[in-house]
Structures are given as C-alpha cells and as structure tokens.
Amino acid sequence: MISAITNYFEKQAFGVCTWLGEKLRMKSSQIRLFFIYASFITLGSPLIVYFHMAFILRIKNMIQSSRTRVWDL
C-alpha cells in the first residue's frame, strides 16, 4: 500500500523540486528536504510557495504545448 502511494506521487508529482534543482544546479532531494523542514518550522507556509510554483509550471507547460510553430506544421 505504501509503495503504491509512493509510486503514485513520484510519477504524478508536480516536478517543482526537479525544475528548481535544474535551475539552481542542486539535487532535488536537498530541495525536497528544505521544503519539508521549512514546513515543520514555519507551520506550512512553504507549502503555499510550493503550490504556487506548481501552478505556474502547469500553466507554462500548457501554454508551451498549445503553441504551434512553423516547424510543427
């Protein structure tokens, strides 16, 4: 049961930590740990930032996928 939940979140996660890790040239596991520890210390306020970044990434991907370019025709 736990492995099924873990697999689901690994496949369906927003990808914010991976994207941020690529931009900052850091390991995504370190960024995940930062969000976890900061959430415990500040009672969840980094989660608001995380979900905001996930929303922006989702919109960015939707816009990029809907564009048709000359070479795609």
Short mmCIF file of the C-alpha atoms (twelve columns), coordinates in Angstrom:
data_MODEL
# 
_entry.id   MODEL 
# 
loop_
_atom_site.group_PDB 
_atom_site.id 
_atom_site.type_symbol 
_atom_site.label_atom_id 
_atom_site.label_alt_id 
_atom_site.label_comp_id 
_atom_site.label_asym_id 
_atom_site.label_seq_id 
_atom_site.Cartn_x 
_atom_site.Cartn_y 
_atom_site.Cartn_z 
_atom_site.pdbx_PDB_model_num 
ATOM 1  C CA . MET A 1  0.000  0.000  0.000   1 
ATOM 2  C CA . ILE A 2  2.724  2.460  0.970   1 
ATOM 3  C CA . SER A 3  4.799  1.597  -2.087  1 
ATOM 4  C CA . ALA A 4  1.765  2.211  -4.320  1 
ATOM 5  C CA . ILE A 5  1.271  5.646  -2.775  1 
ATOM 6  C CA . THR A 6  4.973  6.433  -3.132  1 
ATOM 7  C CA . ASN A 7  4.982  5.366  -6.773  1 
ATOM 8  C CA . TYR A 8  1.909  7.467  -7.473  1 
ATOM 9  C CA . PHE A 9  3.456  10.612 -6.019  1 
ATOM 10 C CA . GLU A 10 6.765  10.030 -7.787  1 
ATOM 11 C CA . LYS A 11 5.018  9.675  -11.152 1 
ATOM 12 C CA . GLN A 12 2.322  12.309 -10.705 1 
ATOM 13 C CA . ALA A 13 4.196  14.929 -8.671  1 
ATOM 14 C CA . PHE A 14 4.313  18.464 -9.938  1 
ATOM 15 C CA . GLY A 15 8.040  18.414 -10.640 1 
ATOM 16 C CA . VAL A 16 8.703  21.671 -8.818  1 
ATOM 17 C CA . CYS A 17 11.725 20.374 -6.913  1 
ATOM 18 C CA . THR A 18 13.224 18.852 -10.044 1 
ATOM 19 C CA . TRP A 19 12.692 22.030 -12.054 1 
ATOM 20 C CA . LEU A 20 14.077 24.216 -9.262  1 
ATOM 21 C CA . GLY A 21 17.041 21.860 -8.825  1 
ATOM 22 C CA . GLU A 22 17.892 22.122 -12.515 1 
ATOM 23 C CA . LYS A 23 17.710 25.922 -12.395 1 
ATOM 24 C CA . LEU A 24 19.807 26.195 -9.225  1 
ATOM 25 C CA . ARG A 25 22.084 23.247 -10.105 1 
ATOM 26 C CA . MET A 26 21.244 21.445 -6.878  1 
ATOM 27 C CA . LYS A 27 19.970 17.980 -6.073  1 
ATOM 28 C CA . SER A 28 16.202 17.801 -5.988  1 
ATOM 29 C CA . SER A 29 16.371 15.706 -2.803  1 
ATOM 30 C CA . GLN A 30 18.015 18.629 -0.980  1 
ATOM 31 C CA . ILE A 31 15.263 20.963 -2.142  1 
ATOM 32 C CA . ARG A 32 12.594 18.481 -1.005  1 
ATOM 33 C CA . LEU A 33 14.229 18.285 2.417   1 
ATOM 34 C CA . PHE A 34 14.280 22.073 2.598   1 
ATOM 35 C CA . PHE A 35 10.539 22.226 1.895   1 
ATOM 36 C CA . ILE A 36 9.841  19.522 4.478   1 
ATOM 37 C CA . TYR A 37 11.927 21.096 7.243   1 
ATOM 38 C CA . ALA A 38 10.748 24.608 6.479   1 
ATOM 39 C CA . SER A 39 7.144  23.421 6.552   1 
ATOM 40 C CA . PHE A 40 7.589  21.981 10.040  1 
ATOM 41 C CA . ILE A 41 9.382  25.044 11.343  1 
ATOM 42 C CA . THR A 42 7.053  27.659 9.841   1 
ATOM 43 C CA . LEU A 43 3.822  25.636 10.138  1 
ATOM 44 C CA . GLY A 44 3.261  25.059 6.428   1 
ATOM 45 C CA . SER A 45 3.891  28.420 4.776   1 
ATOM 46 C CA . PRO A 46 6.467  26.993 2.275   1 
ATOM 47 C CA . LEU A 47 3.708  24.716 1.003   1 
ATOM 48 C CA . ILE A 48 1.900  27.801 -0.266  1 
ATOM 49 C CA . VAL A 49 5.036  28.753 -2.219  1 
ATOM 50 C CA . TYR A 50 5.383  25.178 -3.495  1 
ATOM 51 C CA . PHE A 51 1.794  25.016 -4.761  1 
ATOM 52 C CA . HIS A 52 2.120  28.462 -6.317  1 
ATOM 53 C CA . MET A 53 5.230  27.333 -8.214  1 
ATOM 54 C CA . ALA A 54 3.445  24.129 -9.267  1 
ATOM 55 C CA . PHE A 55 0.539  26.172 -10.628 1 
ATOM 56 C CA . ILE A 56 2.910  28.413 -12.601 1 
ATOM 57 C CA . LEU A 57 4.766  25.409 -14.043 1 
ATOM 58 C CA . ARG A 58 1.478  23.764 -15.049 1 
ATOM 59 C CA . ILE A 59 0.299  26.923 -16.823 1 
ATOM 60 C CA . LYS A 60 3.702  27.332 -18.505 1 
ATOM 61 C CA . ASN A 61 3.592  23.763 -19.818 1 
ATOM 62 C CA . MET A 62 0.030  24.222 -21.074 1 
ATOM 63 C CA . ILE A 63 0.974  27.398 -22.935 1 
ATOM 64 C CA . GLN A 64 4.072  25.848 -24.470 1 
ATOM 65 C CA . SER A 65 2.218  22.742 -25.600 1 
ATOM 66 C CA . SER A 66 -0.607 24.747 -27.200 1 
ATOM 67 C CA . ARG A 67 1.689  26.852 -29.367 1 
ATOM 68 C CA . THR A 68 2.051  25.788 -32.957 1 
ATOM 69 C CA . ARG A 69 5.264  26.671 -34.631 1 
ATOM 70 C CA . VAL A 70 6.142  26.846 -38.274 1 
ATOM 71 C CA . TRP A 71 8.281  23.720 -37.994 1 
ATOM 72 C CA . ASP A 72 5.456  21.744 -36.337 1 
ATOM 73 C CA . LEU A 73 3.142  22.150 -39.323 1 
# 
